[in-house]
Amino acid sequence: MPRRGTPFGRRQGLRWQNLQPAESKSGGSKESSMDVDVGGNLRRIREERDLSIRALAGKSGLAINTLSLIENGKSSPSVSTLQQLAIALAVPITAFFETEAPKRIVAFVKAGQRPRAVFDHGILEDLGADSVIERVEPFVVILEPNSGSGVQEIVHTGYEFIYCLEGRLLYTIEGQTYLLEPGDSLLFEAHHPHRWQNLGPGISRSILVLYPTDERDYPSERHFSGE
């Protein structure tokens, strides 16, 4: 399976069906986005492992009816539900967002065609869709007012770059705080414990680039799992 530590898998011709439209959260744009068949991918992976829905329910701790609704596109799974399934199936969470579209050596993404994922506190937009460039994970992150990554600090391999476009974003790295306002940026080694928070009364918008140095690392899941 191609490796990509993002909610978009390897950025391959994405189509989203099981996530709510981006405009329903944070007052985002109403521009159309592509869909990913999360339920269909779940069914495919389960069948590849020769598991019945009942067997997967037992391994994941999820109800059979819940799994059936997800596979048939009648329910939108949360990130925590997908994480339970990923552990039970021994796959990265990105596996549920894979498609078979051809890879490209250049990723040119129009503003209204960015693949989008809705997480607990906002929207993640992929800036490198369909790229074959390994590990570099560029996003636009739109955060709801007063939202944050939680009390648990984030640690991962490689590097992290953040550039504030709108609002006020507070990063805490090993106890040191950095307030980012429009035009401010931050670059650091991501093994230092860190967390983030939108301090403003409105949404914040920023560019985030994650660069894990271990191909088994999935930093975007730690940032946006909602846990």
Secondary structure, DSSP 8 states (H G I E B T S, - for coil): -----STTTTT-S----SS--GGGSTT----------HHHHHHHHHHHTT--HHHHHHHH---HHHHHHHHTTSS---HHHHHHHHHHHTS-GGGGG------BSS----GGG--EEEETTEEEEESSTTB--SS-EEEEEEE-TT-BS-SS-B--SSEEEEEEEES-EEEEETTEEEEE-TT-EEEEETTS-EEEEE-SSS-EEEEEEEE-SSTT--HHHHHHS--
